[in-house]
Amino acid sequence: MSGDTTDRKFANTLARGLAILRAFRASDSGLTHAQIADRTGLPKPTVSRLTYTLCELGYLSHGGRNDRFRLGPSAIALGSVASVAVNFLDLVSDAMQQLADETGTLLLVAVRDDEKMMLVRTWRPQNGSTIWLEPGHRIPVFGSSSGMAVVASLSEERFEQLTPEADMRRFRAEGYSQLIEQGFVYAMEGTRYARTINAVSVPYFAEEFGEPVSFTAGAMPHDLPDSRIVQEVGPALRELVRALEQRTGRTPALSRRD
């Protein structure tokens, strides 16, 4: 996504440069110009100019003519500062790992990133196998439990900034109903973006971002059927987030919606 807009205050060149930085994932062993262009949707000549500038500024590194681009020291330093600023992730890390081990599911925290949900941290069960998703991976807002938890608890103003269509409004309403009734959400079978993953989510209002993030547990459908979501994993995840809210003095995300 290029991020181009007709808003006169919007710096398209900056947005394109940031799109390149966002293209990198934790498992990447560097990216070529072609791979960056494919992930961002930017033309190759634009990618070439921007990667040169980012290398000069230290946000990318490039060893030689045939070498791949990697995040540079400036990007790593910026990420380190951001990680320290978001301290609730460290506060909840042990509890997330324990829940991953107890339920055999992948635990994760996801944030809204334009029209996607981006995974910022994951916890895998130590003595079992489950689905593999890594930090930096993006999933759709619509059709994911992570997206449902966030849009259901977004303020009206922020939700309208998504320019939602009728399907998204119904998706938000269903999430709101589930949060009121049970304190966690999961996408209904007909609306799930992927048939190979079942997941349940609980929103948490992150002061650092000014909006909710999603705490999510996911696994393959035979390991995490809807019945197990409702009876076991959903309630456990809800209590984990409630304990974090008490520890950080935050009110539930849904109470901030209006």
Secondary structure, DSSP 8 states (H G I E B T S, - for coil): -------TT--HHHHHHHHHHHT--TT-S-B-HHHHHHHH---HHHHHHHHHHHHHTTSEEE-STT--EEE-HHHHHHHHHHHHH-THHHHHHHHHHHHHHHHTSEEEEEEEETTEEEEEEEE--TTS------TT-EEESTTSHHHHHHHHHS-HHHHHTT---HHHHHHHHHHHHHHHHHS-B---GGG-S-TT-EEEEEEEEETTTTEEEEEEEEE-TTTS-HHHIIIIIHHHHHHHHHHHHHHHT---GGGG--
